[in-house]
């Protein structure tokens, strides 16, 4: 199977737009495309969507092409506006749709535009290919504030818009690298905010249930998605005291099965395994069902709790072993409505 078409990161687009805008600021004729350098030294050419301005103030826009990656920012305009500064330095500002960092723990300090070090360096180098004078650069992404709600940014304490990311300048299709980078940032923010008792959830069901049943700080809750092996291995290196894992049994049962990447295309269904556990724990004959939710729906309340408690214990044991018992683990299983089915471990630190 073909690996798919690569694209450019938001940081690469910002650097290209900044260079084109600076060219106009320096009195150079605008072009239809601009060449910049990537962090590895390779040179790439990006088309320009538009350019305007004069030798006092100018702007240029690049439309992001993420290749075959399902990137939330694919097709967005990345705009760089530039004007002269008197002190000879470069300064970055967040314009419309670009977020601002509000919490410690990220690679950019609070109060700064959410533009990571690699894109900052690319923007600087692109401008310095044109001028050594001081330049004020404002990066904007129209509609970015709305798009940011679909990303990890709100949980990371990035407000007002998107973050300008990327380390290589290239987007590789369907790569898990971006998700893992975001998860590493979430762990860093939690640690910097002195979180000792984080809560890991697979997705929205677990997140809503965790907020419903426990009192949690925003940075305390981390949505792991399917990257359980990666996140638990990273978490073991942090100074956490306890961990709560909370979510739907259809997803979390896979951890007890030894499947640490729970994506449906890279793991097997938990239904047969949970059915076997139900038969072992409760006895009797179970009709075939199509979902783990359906297994629990068949049971009377007492048996439902008994099975959920036993499954919670299996999941907790698997996670504790993965962490090499680095810290205490508790598990809570919820149904699709966010109602607690069963649990295992001490929950006192989250109540």
KEMARZA-344238 format. One record per atom (N, C-alpha, C): x, y, z. Coordinates in steps of 0.02 Angstrom, whole numbers, plus 50000, padded with zeros to 5 digits. Example, Ala and Ser with C-alpha at 12.3 -4.5 7.8 and 13.67 -1.06 7.14 Angstrom:
# KEMARZA-344238
506604971650390/506154977550390/506604983550390/506424988850354/506844994750357/506455000250394/
END
This chain:
# KEMARZA-344238
500424994050000/500005000050000/500445006250000/500255011149960/500635017349957/500595021050023/501155024150046/501145027750110/500735034050108/500525036250047/500125042250042/500535048550029/500185053750010/500515060049992/500675064150054/501295066450060/501485070650117/501235077750107/501235081550161/501035088550158/501505092750199/501305098950212/501725103550251/501375105250317/501775106050369/501495107950434/501275115250434/500885117050484/500685123950492/501285128550500/501805125950535/502415129850544/502765131350479/502785126450433/503095127550368/502705132850329/502045132450332/501625137450297/501745144350326/501795144750393/501905151250425/502585154150405/503095149950401/503755152350381/503755154850309/503415151150265/503385153250195/503015159850188/502455160550224/502075166750221/502475172550250/502845171350304/503245176650334/503805178950287/504105174250252/504635176150205/504355180350147/503785178050120/503485181850065/503275188850086/502985189450145/502775196050170/503385200550181/503925197650206/504535201650218/504845203950152/504785199950100/505035201950035/504665208250012/504015208550021/503625214450003/503845220350045/503945219150110/504155224350156/504825227450134/505235223350102/505895225650079/505875228350007/505275228949979/505205231949913/505295227049856/505305220649870/505385215649817/504705214049787/504695212449723/504075210949688/503795204249714/503155203949730/502855197649754/502885192349700/502935186149721/502985180449676/502385175849686/502315170849644/501775165949651/501955160349699/502595159949718/502815154749763/503445157049800/503605153349853/504185155349893/504555149049916/505215149549920/505635143949941/505895145150011/505855140050053/506125140650122/506505134250139/506855134550195/507245128950219/506875125250275/506885118550274/506605114550328/507135113450382/506945111050441/507435110050494/508015105450476/507905100650430/508445096150411/508885098950355/508745105250334/509145108450283/508865107850213/508365103550203/508065102850136/507685109250118/507665110650054/507315116550029/506655114349997/506125118050011/505465116549982/505155122949956/504715122249907/504375127949877/503625127349890/503335132649916/502615132849931/502275138249890/501685136849862/501315141949825/501005147049873/500945153149850/500635158449890/499915159349869/499475160249918/498775161449904/498655168749886/498985173149923/498925180249908/499495184149942/499645189949915/500135194549945/499875201649938/500035205849987/499835212949982/500245217050030/500255223550019/500605227950065/501125232250030/501545235450071/502055239950045/502665239650091/503105244650086/503725244550125/503625246750198/503005248050217/502855249650287/502535243650324/502105240150288/501755234450317/501525229950261/501585223350271/501405218650218/501155212250248/500805208350206/500595201750228/500575196950169/500615190550184/500575185350134/500215179450165/499895175450122/499515169650147/499695163450107/499725157850144/499845151250114/499265146850136/498985143150088/498445138450106/498755131750123/498605129250183/498935123150205/498695117050166/499165113150145/499035106750112/499355101350156/498935097550191/499185092350237/499295085650202/499265085650135/499345079350099/498755074850112/498895068450123/498365063550134/498225062550209/498495066950251/498365066350323/497705069850340/497285066650382/496645069850401/496745075350453/497125080350436/497305085650483/496735090750488/496575092750549/496025097450559/496155104150525/496795105850514/496965112350484/497065111850409/496965106150378/497045105450306/496585110350270/496865114150224/496475119050186/496425125850218/496675126650279/496645133150312/497135138150282/496955144550287/497425149750268/497885151350327/498525151550314/499015153550365/499305160250342/499185165450380/499345172250359/499895175150403/500385178150372/500915181650409/500885189050392/500815193250443/500825200550434/501475203150465/501825207550430/502465209950454/502515217550450/502895220350496/503065227350495/503735228350529/504045233950519/504715235150545/504715236150621/505255234050653/505395235550723/506035239550726/506085243850776/506655248450780/507275245250812/507195239950851/507765237450890/508155231850856/507985230050795/508375225150758/508215217950773/507715216550815/507555209650833/506905207350798/506805200950799/506185198150774/505715196950833/505085198350824/504585197250877/503975193850846/503725188650881/503145184850857/502525186650898/501965187250864/501325188550899/500795183850871/500305182350913/499745178150893/499185182550866/498995181350804/498435184950774/497805180750780/497305182450740/496675178850741/496785171350731/496485167350775/496495160050767/497125156550790/497605160250816/498215157150844/498185157950919/498295152450955/498205152451027/498775155551066/498645156451130/499135159051178/499215153851234/499825152651255/499955147851308/499785150951375/499405147251417/499205149951482/499445145851540/499725139851528/499945135551582/500675133651572/501025132351627/501725130051621/501755122851597/502345120751575/502455113751557/502555112651483/502365117451441/502465116751370/503155119651350/503335118751287/503985121151265/504015128651256/503435131951262/503375139251258/503085141651324/503365146851356/503115149051421/502435152351418/502075152551473/501425155951476/501475163151453/500955165351418/500935172151393/501195172951322/501525167851297/501805168051229/501335165051178/501385167051115/500995163851062/501155156351060/500655152251046/500755145051045/501085142950979/501705144950972/502105143350913/502725139650939/502785133350922/503305129150950/504005131250927/504535128950962/505215131050945/505425129850873/505255123950844/505465122550776/505155127450726/504485128550728/504195133650684/504475140650696/504615142450759/504915148950773/505575149650737/505985144350740/506635144550707/506555145050632/506075141350604/505965141550532/505745148450510/505295151650548/505065158350531/505645163250534/506055162650587/506635167150594/507125166350536/507285160050519/507765158850464/507495161250397/506835160350387/506535162550324/506575170150316/506445173750371/506485181050369/507205183350362/507665179950395/508365182050393/508695180650325/508365176650284/508595175950215/508465182250175/508025186550201/507835192650165/508135198950197/508125199350263/508355205550296/508635204150365/509095208450386/509365208150455/509035213250500/508565217150473/508235222250513/507725219150560/507505223050609/507005220750656/506315220250623/505975214750636/505315213550605/504825210950658/504235213950658/503675211450698/503265206750654/503165200550676/502795195550637/502175193350675/501595193950643/500975191550673/500705185950630/500605180050660/500345174250623/499605173450639/499195172650587/498475171950596/498225165850557/497695162750583/497365157250548/496615158450555/496295161750507/495575163150512/495185156650525/494745157050574/494345151250594/494705146550641/495305148350661/495715143950703/495425142850772/495075147850799/494795147150866/494275141550868/493875141050815/493365135750812/493695128950801/494195128650758/494535122350745/494905119850807/495155124450847/495545122450906/495125118450956/494465119350954/494035115651000/494045108150984/494265106350923/494295099350903/494975096250919/495425100050949/496105097750963/496215097051038/496825095351057/497015094851127/497135101651159/497135107051120/497345113551146/496975115851209/496305115351212/495975117651273/496225114051335/496375107551330/496615103851388/497325105751406/497705108051357/498395109951370/498465117051395/497905120651399/497935127551422/498145132351367/498005130551304/498125135051248/497455138051229/497385144551238/496735147851228/496735152251167/496155153051137/496065157851083/496205155351014/496435149151007/496565146750940/497035140850937/497285139650878/497715133950864/498435135150886/498805129750891/499525130350902/499885128950836/500445132250827/500855131350767/501375125950784/501285120050754/501675114250775/502155111950720/502465106250733/502895103050684/503625103350705/503965097850694/504685097550708/505085096650644/504795093050595/505155091750532/504935096450476/504345099550485/504075103850432/503635100050383/503645093450388/503265089150342/502725085350380/502135084850350/501595080750377/501595074150341/501665068650379/501655061950350/500965058950363/500645056250312/499955053850318/499845048750373/499325049750411/499085045050461/499625043150513/500085047550523/500595046450573/500305047550643/500535043450691/500325044450761/500765049450797/501265052050761/501755056450794/501425062650824/500955065750788/500635071850813/500235070450877/499875064750877/499485062950936/499945061650995/500485058050983/500955056551038/501295062951063/501445067551019/501725073951041/501235077651086/500595077551067/500075080951108/499995077551176/500035070951177/499975067351240/500565068651285/501165068951256/501765070651296/501685077751325/501425082351285/501305089151311/500805089151368/500275084951362/499775084651415/500075082151480/500525077251476/500865074751535/501325080151564/501665083751521/502115089151544/501725094551580/501145096451552/500725101651583/500475099151651/500255093051655/500015090251718/500565090451771/501165088551752/501715088551800/501895095651821/501915100351773/502075107251788/501555110551833/500935108151828/500385110751870/500325106951935/500825102851950/500865099152014/500295094152022/500075091251966/499565085851970/499905079551996/499625076752049/499885070552077/499425064652062/498785066152045/498295060852035/497945061751968/498275060251913/497965061151847/497415056051834/496995057651786/496455053151764/496535052151689/496605045851668/496675044151598/496005041351573/495775043851516/495155041351486/495285039851412/494905035151382/495005033851311/494735039451266/494155042351285/493835047351242/493295051151278/492805053451239/492295057951264/491845054751317/491685048451309/491255045151358/491585045251426/492225043151428/492585043251492/492685050251519/492815054951474/492925061851496/492305064751530/491735064051497/491115066651526/490945063351592/491045056751595/490905053051657/491375055151713/492005056151696/492495058151748/492315064951776/492115069551734/491925076251758/491275076051797/490845071351779/490205070651814/490285067851884/490715062851892/490755059151955/491315061452001/491795065351974/492365067452015/492505074852005/492825077852054/493025084952049/493735085152024/493825087551962/494475087251929/494685094051903/495335095451908/495615101351875/495685099751800/495645104851757/495685103551685/496305099551664/496895101351694/497515098151674/497585091151704/497125089251747/497145082651780/496895077151734/496475078951686/496145074051643/496505073651576/496705067651557/497075066651494/496705061451452/496515063551391/496175059051344/496705055351304/496765048851316/497305044851288/497165042551217/496535042451197/496345039551133/496525032151133/496925029851084/497105022751080/497825021451101/498185026751122/498905026151134/499065024151206/498785018651230/498865016851301/499575014451317/499865010551275/500555008351288/501035014151291/500975018651243/501415024551241/501325028951303/500695030451321/500565035051376/500765032051443/500615025651453/500795022551517/501545022051525/501895020451471/502625020151475/502925026951490/502635032151461/502865039051476/502685040951547/502075039451568/501825041451634/502255038451690/502535032551678/502945029251728/503575033251745/503765037951701/504355041951712/504205048551748/503565049751762/503365056051795/503245054751869/503245060151907/503175059751979/502445059952001/502035055551971/501345054951993/501305050252053/500785051052093/500695046852152/500175041352141/499645043052105/499105038352091/498825039752022/498505034751993/498205035451927/497505032351927/497025036151900/496355033551889/496255032651814/496045026651794/495865025251725/495115024051722/494775027751679/494045027651679/493785027651607/493315023351592/493035023251525/492575017351514/492395016451451/491925011151432/492285004451429/491964998951452/492304992451452/492464989851383/492094991951332/492244989651264/492934991651241/493174997151266/493844999551249/494354997151301/494214998151364/494704996651416/494824989251427/494334984951410/494444977751417/495034975451374/495184979051320/495744977151277/496404977551314/496444981951365/497064982451404/497164976151445/496624973451472/496684967251509/496874961451463/496724962151399/496894957051349/497614957751325/497964963051349/498654964151328/498704968051263/498174971551243/498174975551182/498234982851202/498824985751190/498974992551216/498874997951163/498754995951101/498515000551049/497804998151035/497315001951058/496624999551057/496235001650994/496575004450944/496225006250882/495924999950851/495315000650825/494954994750800/495324991250743/495734994950705/496094991850650/496734988450673/496924989650736/497554986850760/497454982550823/496834980950838/496684976750896/496074972550880/495964967450920/495394963150909/494814965150954/494224962950937/493624964650976/493674961751046/493424965451095/493424963151164/492814958851180/492334958351134/491704954951149/491814947551169/492174943451130/492264936451151/492604935751218/493094940051231/493474939651294/493024941451353/492624946651346/492174948651401/491634943451411/491394940351357/490904934951363/491194929051402/491814927351387/492144921851424/492214923551498/492394929851512/492454931951582/491774931551617/491244933551581/490574933351610/490364926151626/490514921651581/490344914551592/490744911851651/491384913751655/491804911451710/491584914351777/491404920751777/491244924151839/490534922751863/490074921951816/489364921551835/489044914851819/489374910851776/489084904551755/488504905751707/488174900451687/487604901151642/487804901751570/487304902251527/487394902651455/487194909651432/487634912751394/487494919551369/487364919251294/486834922551273/486714923051201/487244927551169/487364926451106/487854930451071/487594937651064/488034942451075/487864949451070/488384952951026/488224958851002/488654962350955/489094967550988/488954969251051/489354974351085/489474972351158/490004975151187/490134974151258/489574977451298/489324983151275/488764986451309/488174981651314/488074977751260/487524972951258/487584967451309/488214965351323/488334960151373/488084962551442/488264968551459/488064971351525/487314972651527/487014974451470/486304975751469/485894969551482/486174963651468/485824957351480/485764955551553/486194958451594/486264956151663/485814960051712/485614956651764/485294959951820/485804964451855/485564969351892/486004974351921/486574971251963/486414966352005/486914963252048/487454959852007/487254956051957/487744952551915/488124957451871/487784962751849/488124967851809/488694971051847/488564972751910/489094975751951/489644970751966/489464964551978/489964959451993/490434958551934/490154957951873/490574957151814/491004963351802/490714969351810/491084975551799/491644976251850/491524974351912/492044974751963/492624969951946/492454963851924/492974959051907/493364961351845/493014964051797/493364966651737/493804972551756/493554976851800/493954982551824/494594980151856/494554974851896/495144972151929/495644969351879/495394965951826/495844963351774/496204969151738/495834974351724/496124980151690/496644983551735/496464984351798/496924987551846/497574983551852/497514976951856/498114972751862/498564973551800/498244973651742/498644974251680/499004980951677/498664986351697/498984992951696/499534993251748/499404990651807/499914990651860/500544986851838/500444981251804/501014977451779/501394981351725/501024984751682/501344988751630/501764994251661/501504997251715/501855002551751/502384999851799/502434993151804/502884989951852/502744992551923/502094993451935/501854995652001/502195002152023/502315006551975/502645012951989/502225017152037/501565016952030/501115020252077/500445016652077/500035018252127/499385014952136/498915016652078/498535011552056/498055012452001/497355010652026/496865014552003/496165012952013/495815013051946/495295008951938/494925008851875/494185009551888/493845013151842/493115013951846/492845012751775/492345008351770/492025006951706/491335010251704/491175013251647/490535016651639/490195014251575/489525014851574/489165013151512/489135019151466/488775018451410/488755023751360/488435030151387/488035029451439/487715035351470/488155038551523/488735035651536/489175038351587/489025036051657/488585031151664/488415028351729/488935023151750/489125023151813/489645018551837/489375011451839/489735006951805/489564999851805/489934996151861/490564997651870/490964994251921/491634997651928/492014995651979/492654998951992/493114994352032/493744996352035/494234992752076/494784997552096/494974997452160/495505001852184/495235007452227/495685011052258/495505016452305/495395022952266/494785025652270/494605031752234/494615038052277/494845037452338/494775043052386/495125049452362/495665048952325/496035054952304/495665058952250/495155056152221/494795059752168/494095061852191/493915060252252/493235061652275/493215068052317/
END
